């Protein structure tokens, strides 16, 4: 049984936000425009945060691309009153948009602020319509959404592998953000399979996870010479 | 004979206490129209929100919860006035309760619905609210909340209704209108000593059963916050802290209701100075308890010194939320402590002023719990504030007005002071109490030895 996870090498990330853009178009994320940005209601399943520490001239800055952490002990799934979010048997924390009642308890329970609410009815400008991804459902107003590790790509890869009569290989299933990263900072794979690069990198001495002390056991690891 | 003539011919207790049922003043109608208008405006605001989505609120990405959840905690807190206080006073055999319990129980039953509806107003998909039952997830504190509030509403409705049966039977026998309503509600009760005995036994059981249910309601509401990992929410003290806060605001709401009822229905002889003094003492005790819990909570956060907890704490003490925080301290502690610690100010005016301060302060307390924490997530400080929209403020006003309206209407159909319990107090309790006090006194040694 696979345990899907991600390693993001912060020493390689140059903050280009290709991952954000790829995620947007892959996952049919609504275009909020300046209004949503002003109201702080934009949706970005993958979000490149800028961390700035210290004061000038002793400033250290870095980019931290942040998807859903797909915690092994997710605080968000515990609190959902209708089981609209849960961790599947391969460790991916999923969302059932058609069941969510929009109470936003999971968004409050998440210590990483990576769950997004559809405050307004989502807008997809007509120019983007031909590019909508038919494999990903468009969310209605009033529900929570978040990064799914592009689990629709896993379904597809598994079907292809089955048709070819073979096992799933390491590069068959890669989320859009990892696919698009020009510096190869984002590595994806099975954390429990020692032949996968992600499993090796997760044990790297540079590896750490966000808010590790909370005990949420995220499956997104970061690599950095600092920290 | 008209209803008014029937009631005018009765002896004092029944005449005074049934008068609101048969005589309605112009002032009543004026206030009722104002309240109905405000409630209607709130309903319009909700329809607006339904068609525009929750985007019509001032909420945003880390500030997922706002006015609706604040009002949810606030109104459910107010609902603790009634049933819990009434049950405690009954169980403790506090004789001064007799004129207070009914008005208190009405607050509970009528406000709890307005409180319970707030999280539904807050839902992104209110059309799917039944999923809470269809896809129930037993580990969610929200589900526990639905269950405990449902149980509390049921228990407190029964606890309001059962002690009202003898009064309803009396009204049925007097033939007041609407006759069908009173005949139905009186369920064929005849006021015989045997019936009265059974009734009092049932009330005794209900009063005890309802106390743990009431405690569970606000404990679970506290847990909704405490069971997340958020700074200043994740606190083991929240269950009991919320229960104390609820009783605190509940007592204050009850005092305000007593003051208004006393004035508009000329009930000075029933809500006497001693009632306000005793309620004032209860308010004093809960003031001190509230301070103790609040101090313990904030000291623990400050001493622990965890970065994200401290950021939230200092936002309250000296930062963006200093005004609501220190106003809360003034309203919840300074004002009620100053007024309620002295006998001279534990009169009608003093307790009412303290109570108004407490109700405002307890609303602010819930604001200070919900908003500063939301705006200080562990990751990613948001560049925004939370400013409630007109929709949220309208729905809040509408909720309050709706509660006042149904309470006003209830006083027109049901005696707001229990008539039979007052009469029982006059006829039986005076003797019972002197016997009870005699039984507290030391026995005669000569008698014990033999």
Interface residues (C-beta under 8 A of the other chain):
Chain A: X39 X40 X41 X42 X49 X66 X75 X78 X79 X80 X81 X82 X83 X84 X99 X100 X101 X102 X103 X104 X105 X107 X108 X109 X111 X112 X113 X116 X117 X118 X119 X120 X121 X140 X141 X142 X143 X144 X210 X211 X214 X216
Chain B: X52 X53 X54 X55 X57 X59 X60 X61 X62 X64 X65 X119 X122 X123 X124 X125 X126 X128 X129 X131 X132 X134 X135 X136 X137 X139 X140 X141 X142 X143 X146 X224 X227 X228 X229 X230 X374 X377 X378 X379 X380 X382 X383 X384
